[in-house]
């Protein structure tokens, strides 16, 4: 596919400017969501939070990339943004098409290993002098090829998404009358709530077992530790000391809570919750996950870490009927929420397929791919 493409070598400094940003701490942020506040990390694409207008002099324009100097990841910014400390701004010197942005984002992020290997004070100079290969046609950057190449890749991914939705039965996003009523009752506050201790909901509450990084052997078993990146899965191993079944919930020492529909191993900074007698449905476990997360929010941190044995008496709010958990109501509610979310995914996939067809059907005498 790429063998027939002509490639040209370009210096990054000729394509982009790398600039320092004027920074301030989050304490000066205002209410609102018109702007992003971008920091040096990569979580949530570097966005710590949104903000209203702060000032004009610190505002960075849309249509640029941010570069966090901690992890050296480039993120394209489609709206104006403010920056925290140690963030660079990458400004294109050439006019970009919308479809070429993904292509250039990949090119920029290919520089990450090199930028991580140099001192921060040298990042700007190293960036400017690095070169990259770009598709060319008649001596110019070939934006038409980029557009069709990205469209082809997107079409493959969308096809995979559509196949997944079909196989899992998630393509059906029409609410049943019961699901519609569940949403209406919730929005109107016409539901009953009750508090339930974690230990009353699950008959297994266990802590994971420590396995040092040097002792982890490569394999196919997800290994979970404290953190939110990749839902806490830090590696795939073959030798977990403690393994846990699918349809479980994990809560780490900071209270980060995730549902697991697969078997996994867990480290000693993660507690695992499941019940092998009641065999809760996935919908119920998703409800419990959110309820447990809300029950723990703000309670645990580096200074006060959570162990599973400490959580036994913690209480979560569950839908209730006649003094007992309303399992049917919770399952119906989560099923409705799933469909509402999946509806947007299905419609997105349909829109993207149509947009891709238009790109690929553009009149062109060139055999680009």
Number of C-alpha atoms within 10 A of each C-alpha: 7 10 6 9 16 15 17 16 11 15 14 20 18 13 15 18 16 20 14 14 19 16 17 14 11 16 6 8 17 12 10 12 12 12 19 23 23 27 27 23 19 20 11 10 17 23 19 18 15 17 19 14 15 14 9 8 8 14 19 21 15 14 16 22 24 27 29 24 20 14 15 23 24 26 22 18 18 12 13 15 22 28 28 20 16 17 24 24 23 22 17 18 12 9 7 12 12 11 16 18 18 15 16 16 15 12 17 20 15 14 18 16 12 13 20 15 9 11 9 12 8 10 18 16 11 17 20 16 13 13 18 15 12 19 18 18 14 7 10 11 16 19 19 18 19 22 20 20 20 17 21 17 11 15 20 11 13 19 13 12 15 17 13 13 16 12 10 9 10 16 18 13 19 13 16 12 8 13 20 15 15 23 18 14 14 13 10 9 9 10 14 16 15 15 14 17 15 20 16 10 19 19 14 15 20 18 21 24 18 15 18 8 9 6 10 16 13 11 13 12 18 20 24 25 26 23 19 15 11 9 16 21 18 17 18 18 17 14 17 24 13 17 17 20 17 13 20 26 22 28 28 28 21 23 26 20 28 22 21 20 13 12 14 21 26 28 21 19 21 28 27 25 24 22 15 12 9 10 12 19 11 18 20 19 24 22 19 23 23 15 16 25 16 15 15 19 13 10 11 16 12 8 7 10 14 21 21 21 12 9 18 15 12 14 20 21 19 21 20 19 15 7 10 13 19 16 18 13 19 21 21 20 24 20 20 23 19 15 19 14 11 18 17 12 18 20 12 13 18 14 11 16 18 12 14 20 13 12 15 15 10 9 8 9 6 8 8 15 12
